[in-house]
Amino acid sequence: MAEAEKVTGSEETIPLGQVFLDDIFLLFTLGMSVPLVLYIGWGLLDLLNVPILP
């Protein structure tokens, strides 16, 4: 059983997507910053569309 667990010469490379999805702090940061940027952008767009009264 110990022989079956050995890697035969080459190490397995972890896919880049799995590296990002395994990092919980990166997911938390993206989950907080993406909505923040979208809502700020949406708010600024709404403010720019307010008509200026004479």
Helices and strands as residue ranges (DSSP letters): H 2-5, H 16-22, H 24-48
